[in-house]
Amino acid sequence: MIRTATATLLVFLALTGTEQAEAQAYQCRIPDAPVTIPDVQQEGPSRPKRVNGYTLALSWSPEFCQAHEDDDRYWRQCSGQAGRFGFIVHGLWPESDKGFPQYCATRPKLDRKEAARNLCMTPSTRLLAHEWLKHGTCMSRSPETYFKITRILWNSLRWPDFDRLSRTDSLTAGEIRQIFADANPYWEPSHIGLVIDRKGWLEEMRLCYGMNFMPRKCSVRRYGAPDSTKVKIWRGL
C-alpha cells in the first residue's frame, strides 16, 4: 500500500509542476557535524488502527518561537543560528474512523543521517524522533520511508507570501484557506484546516489527505476555525 501511495504522490508532484516547497525556510543550514538524537519515549497507549487518510500538520514557526526563542530545546528552530523558518512540518499523521492510530509497532529508531536530511523541513531532531515513534510506526516499517513520503508532500506545496498576508487588515480563516487553495492545484478550501489560538493568532495549518494521498475534505475536528474567524499572523522577522 505504501509503495502504491508513493507512486501516486510522484504522479501528483508531476501534475502540480512543483519540485520544491518555496521559501518556507527563509534560510536553513544542514549541520556539518553529526546531529544528536534525543531518546524519546512512548507517551500514551498503543493504538494500531486501520488507516483511512492522513493529515500533514504544518506549524507557523514565528508564532511558536515567540514563546520559545530562549528555550534551549528549540534553539535550531528559534535562535536564528541555524536559519529562519516560516511553516515547518510538525508531522504527518495517519487517520482512522475511530480515534487516531499511534505507537503502532516496534520499529528501528531514527538515525542521525536520516534526521539531518530533514532538518530544513522539521528543524528539531527531538520532534523528528517523536513523530516517527508516535505516527510513523503506524505507516511504515522504516523512518526513511515515512520521511520520504512526508518530504514528497511537503515539496509538492506552493506557498503564498505569508509575511505579506500578515499585513492584511481584517484577515479571516476563510481568506487564508482560499489564498492557499488558489496557489495549489487540486486543493480546495475544504481540504485545509487551521488552528487559531484564543487571541486570534495562527498556529498551524492542517492539510487533509485521503488514502491515495490526494487532498480531501477535512473532518470537522481537523477543519478547525470557521471561515469567518478573524486571524492575525505573527511575522517574527
N, C-alpha and C positions, 0 to 999 in steps of 0.2 A: 504493500500500500504506500509506504513512504517513497519507494522508488518511482511509482506511478505519479504520485503527487509532485515529486521533484521535477519530473519531466513536464508536467502541466505548468509548473512555475516557470520553467525555462521558456516555454511557449508564450506564456503571459508576458514575460520580460521582453521577448522579441516583439510582441504585438504593441506594447506600450512605447517601444522605441527608446527605453531608458536603460542605461547601463550602470548608473551610479547615483546614489542619493546626492542631491545638490546642496552643498554648503551648510549642512546641519552641524558638522563640526567646523566652526569658523576657522579654527586652527587645531591641528592634532598631530602629536608625535608619538609613534610607537617607541617604547623604550629600547635602548640598545642593550642594557643589562637584563638578565633573566628576571622575570616578574615573580612575585611571591603569591602563592595561592593559599588563602586562609582556610583553616579546617572548619567548614560549615557543617552543622548538624541538622538532622530532621527536626522540625519544629511543630509537627502535627501528625495526625494519623495517616496511614497509607490508605489511599482511595483509588485503587485501579478500577476504572470505569470505561465503558465503550465511548470512544471519542467520536463526536459528530460535527466538530468545527474547531475554529481557533480564534484567538484574539492576539493581535500584536499591540502590546501596551507601550506607548511612547511617552516618556516623561519630558516636560518642558524644563530644561536644566536651569535656566536663570532663576526660575521660581524656587526650585528645590535648593539651589545654592544660596539663596538669600538667607536661609536659616541654617546652612551647614558650611559656610565658607571657612570657618575656623575649626572645623571638626577634622581631625587627622584621618579619620576613616574615609573621608571623601576628598582627600587632597587632590587626587588626579582629576576629578571632575570639577572641583570647585575652587582650587587655589589659583588657577591660571598658569601654573608651571608646566602642565602637560598639554595645554590648549584651552580654547574657549568653545563651549558647546551650546547648540540650540536644543532641538529634540535629540534625545538618546533613546535607545531601546531599553526599556525596563525589562521586558521579557516576552516570549512567545508562549501563550498559554493554551493548552488543549481544553476543549469544552465538552460537556456531556449533557444529556437531557435532565439528569438528576444530579445536582451538585457539580463540583469541579474535580477532575482527576488530579491527584498529587502523590508524590513519593511512591511511584508505582512499582519499582523494582530495584534490585541491587545492580548497579552498573559501574563501569570504570569511572574513576574520578577525572575531573577536568585537569589536563596537564598544562604546563607553563607555556608551551608553544601555541597551543590552541587558544589559550586565554589571551596571549599577546596579540594574536591575529585579529581579535575582536574589540580591542580597546578604543578604537575610534568610533565604534558603534555603541559600546557599553563601557564607559571608562571606569570600571571598577571590577577588579578580579573577585572581590567578595560577592558582588551581585551576580557576576557570571557563574560562579560556582553554585550560588544559591539557586539560580534559575534552572541550571542543569539538574541539580538534585531534586528540586520540587516539581518542575514541569517537564523538563527534557526527558526524564526517565519514563514518562508516560507516552512518549512519542517515538523514541529511537533507542537503539542499543548502544550508541556511542555519542559522546559530546560533539564529535566532528560533524556528524550528520545533522544533529539538532541545530548547531550554529550555522551550518551551511544553509539550511532552509531559512533560518532567521535572516541571514545576510541577503539571500535572494529576495525575500520580501522587502527588506529594508532598502535594497538597492533599486527596487522597482518603483520607488516613490519619487514623485516630483514635488518640490516644496515651494509654496508661495513665500514671499518675504514677510516673515512673522515680525521682524523688527518694524517694518513699515506698517504692518497691520496693527501693531500695538499702539500706533498713534491715531487710530481711527476713533472718532467720538461715537459714543453710544453703540459700541460693537456688541453683537449678540452671538449666542452659540450657533444659531441657525446660519448666520453670515459666515462664521468660521467654517462650518460644515460645507456650505455652498462653494466658498472660495477654494477649499481643498479639493472638492469634487471637480470643480472646473479645471483644476491643474492636472488631474489624474484621470486618464481614460479608464472607463469601466467602473469608476466609483460614483456613488450617489450619496447624497446627504444621509440617507437612512442607514448607510453602512458605517457611519462614523460616530463613535461615542466620545463624549467629553466629560472630564472630571473637573469640576469647578469648586474651589473651596468656599467656605461660608462668607468670605469677604468679597467674593466675585472674581478671584484670580484663577487663571488657567493653570491646572496642574498636569493633566495628562490627556492625551488623545488615545482612544482605543479603537483599533481598526478590526472589523469583524470579517471572518473568512469562513467559507464552507469547507467540507471535507476535501474538495479539489483545490483548495487554496485560492479560489476566486472570491472576490468581495461578495458579501451577503448582508442582508438586513440584520442589524443588531437586535438582541433581546432588549426588553425594557431596562433591565438591570445594566447592561453594557452601554446602552444609549446614553444614559445619564441625564445631564441637564437638558431641560426643554429648550426648544429653539428660541423662545422669547427671552431666555435668561441673559441678562447683561453680563459681559465678560471684560475683564481687564487682563492685559498681558504684561508681565514684568520683563523689561528688557535686560537689565543687569549689566549692560555694557556702556 
